[in-house]
Amino acid sequence: MQGTLYVCGTPIGNLEDITLRQLRILKEVDIIVAEDTRHTLKLLNFYNIKNKLISYHEHNKNYKGNEILKMLQDGKNIALVTDAGMPGISDPGEDLIKLCRDNNIVVTSAPGPTAVITALVLSGIKCNKYIFEGFLSDDKKEKNKVLDRISHETRTVVLYEAPHNIIKTLKLLEDTIGGDRIISIVRELTKRHEEIITKSISQMIEYFNSVEPKGEFVIVISGEDEEIQKKEEINKWLDISVEDHMKIYLENGLQIKEAIKLVSRDRNVPKREIYNIIMKK
């Protein structure tokens, strides 16, 4: 009989943020797979849990994943934890979970806190619609692609960032989406020195130029105003004539009726107005 992989959330700061179910699972499984065994050992010692720990991280995941899979296939029950929060979110646990699912291993979750959700609700920025981009890529092309996407995003955007990169990332955001956009930076979540700062991007750069950035950062970025975006989109089309606007859609194979409908939408004017302009020609 095969074992089960338990994806266990762990505290993101305060060690008391753990459920009774998670504690039971960590005691009862055969093995605990941890991103950093030294970090996880502090949590286990706090709750007087004695269990076998093995490491699984970005640098050993390619061979360690198969070893863990074999243990599960041999009937071992395993708990997967990360340093803080839910495994699989911006960490290599994602690869192990996929490997297990691809090999028909039962994967279940004992959910816990996550920095992205905790920061989002504390930020005071709209959180009914949001996207999570994790850490920006080190690859310049990929990073620019994400930044461009963020600049046009009307939903709230959440990023992770390390303290040594925070000013550099803020300057990139300023260059891409402008210094006036309101953001919140949340650091040291659930810890004694937890801090939530809400300012414009330009003000935030000034702030972190005057204090030493410490702790792990979550950046919550307010989305672009939908009304402003809509006006900009309309203004873009107003730079060309109705006739040239129609031509774009007709050359793409649309019928006149459908093209009139789209031009009407793009320019935010009644279809009759577009029809009259076209018919006069």
Secondary structure, DSSP 4 states (H G I P E B T S, - for coil): ---EEEEE-B-SS-TT---HHHHHHHHHSSEEEESSHHHHHHHHHHTT----EEE--TTTHHHHHHHHHHHHHTT--EEEE-SSB-TTSSSTHHHHHHHHHHTT-EEEEE----HHHHHHHHH-S--SSEEEEEEPPSSHHHHHHHHHHHHT--SEEEEEE-GGGHHHHHHHHHHHH-TTSEEEEEESTTSTT-EEEEEEHHHHHHHHHHS---S-EEEEEPPPPHHHHHHHHHHHHHTS-HHHHHHHHHTTT--HHHHHHHHHHHHTS-HHHHHHHHHT-
